[in-house]
Amino acid sequence: MGRGRSGISILSRASLCGCAVLFLDQAAAPLRTKGGKPHSRGTASRPDCAIQDVRKLAELGEKAIISAEVKAYLQNLVTFLRMHRAVAGGISPRATQHFNLLVRCLAPLHGLEFVSPPLVSLAARKIYPHRITISAAEDERSMQYGSDLAAVSAMLEGITPAQLIESVLEEVEVPS
């Protein structure tokens, strides 16, 4: 079986990718129901992964190289997301830690020893959509400076977290 520069076989990469997806799914879903009972997730969509696969991914992720330019790009994305006028919340320090972790883990999954800007944008599309809270028109920042409620409502109407992320990805300069 073919091996990438990271030394992981293609089959192992698929297994590690499944583990990363499982990790993200578990992080996104509540662990308990409202009644306090354990959350039932079913086993049909669970990837077959072992703890050693996750450990190997973590080990390889730690070795992934992030250039200063890519690190600045990552931080700029976080800053632009936090400062976007439509965001009420969700770009938390914990979410940013998960963003950094996923960026590092995506490199070996794609057979790379370094983090590239496309991996950063992919990670942003995976980490933030379920976390972002869209601001209500009356709570939007410009309202405190006398903006028209109808205009702000029209601007925020129909905006989704995915659209917001795409907007920020288009705004932030990608390092070359």
N, C-alpha and C positions, 0 to 999 in steps of 0.2 A: 504494500500500500504506500502511496506517495506521502512524503513528509515535506512540510513547509520549512521555512527558515527557523521557525520557533522550535522545530523538532517534534511537533505533535502530528500524529497521523491525521488524515482527513476524517476518518471515523471518530477518532478521539476528539477532534475539533467539534464535530457535530454533537457528540455527547456533552462536551463542555458547554457548548452553546445552549443545549437543552437545559443544562443545570443553571446557567445564567438566567434563562427565561423563567425557569421555575423560581429562582431566587427573587426576581423582579415581581413575578405574579404574587408570591407570598408576601413580599414587602408592601404591595399595593392593596391587598385584600385584608380586611380585619381578621384577626385571629380568633375572635369570639363573636357569636351572634349577640343580639340585643338581650337575650335571655341569659347570657353568660355561658351558654353551651359551646363546645368547640365547633368551629366553622367546618362544615362539610364541603369538601372540594371535589370529591369524586376522583377516580384514578384513571379515567379514560385518556385524559390529555397530559398526564404526568410523564415527563421523560424518564428514561431509565438512567439514573446517574448515581454514582457512589460518592461517598465523602472524599475519597482520594482524588476523584475527578475535580471536585470543587477546590481541594487543597492545591492540586497541580495548577489550576487556573489562577488561583490567588498568587501562587509562587511566580508564575510566568508574568502575571499582571504587574507584580512589584518590580520586575526586571524591565518592563516596557519603558522606553525612553520618551520623555516629553520635552521637546525643545522649549526654550523660553518664549518663542513666538506663539507656539501652540498653547502653552499655559496661559499666556496673556489673552489669547482668543477665547479660551474656556472661561476665564474670569470676566472678560468683556460680555460674553453671552449671559452670564449670571447677573451681572450688573444691569444690562439692558433689560433683561426680563423683570428684575425687581423694580426698575424705574418706569416700566411701561405704564402708561396712564390707565390702561384697562385692567391691570393686575391689582387685585385687592389683597392677595396673599398666596402662600403656597411655595414660594421660592425660599425655603428654610435652609438653615445651615445643614441639617440632616440630609435634605434633598441634594444639596451641593456636595456633600460627602459621597452620596450614592452616585452622583454624576461623575465625580473624579474616579471612583472605583470602577464604574462601568466603562469609562473611557480607557482605563488601563487594561481591563480584561478583554475589551474588544480587539485590541492589537494582536494578542496571540491567537484569538479565535479566527482572525483574518490572515494568519500566517505572517504577521509583521512583528518586528522587534521594536518598533517605534509607534508613537501615536500620531496619526495624521489628522488634518482638519476635517475631512469627511467623517472620520470616526467620532469626532467631537460633536458634529451636527447630528449624526445618527443617535448618539447617546442622549442628546438633548431632546430629540423626538420621542425617545423611549422613557426617560425619567420624569419629565415635567407635565405631560398632558393631564394626567389624573390628579396632579397636585395643585395646579393653578386654579385659583378662584377668581372669576371675572367680577370686577367691581360693579356694584349697582350704580345707576346713573346719578342718584342723589349723593352717593358717597365718593364719586370720582374726584380726584385731586383738584381739577380746575374749578370745581363748584365753589370752593372757598375763595376764589378770586372773582366771582361774579359771572361765571359762564351761564349760558342759557340752558336750562334743564332739558328742553326739547332737543336742542342741538347735541347735547351730550348723550341723551337717550338714543338719538338717531345714529350717532357714532358708535355706540356700544351694541346696538341692536344686531343680533345674530352672530356676534363674534364668538368664536370657540377657542379653547386653549390651543388646539392644533394650528389654527390660523394665526394666533398671536405668536406662537413659536416660529412659524414660517416667516412672519413679518420681521421678527428680531434676527433670524438667520440671514435674511436679505439685507438688513441694515448694518450688521457688524461686518467689518472688513475681515476677509479671510486671509490668513498669512500665506505667502507663496513659498 
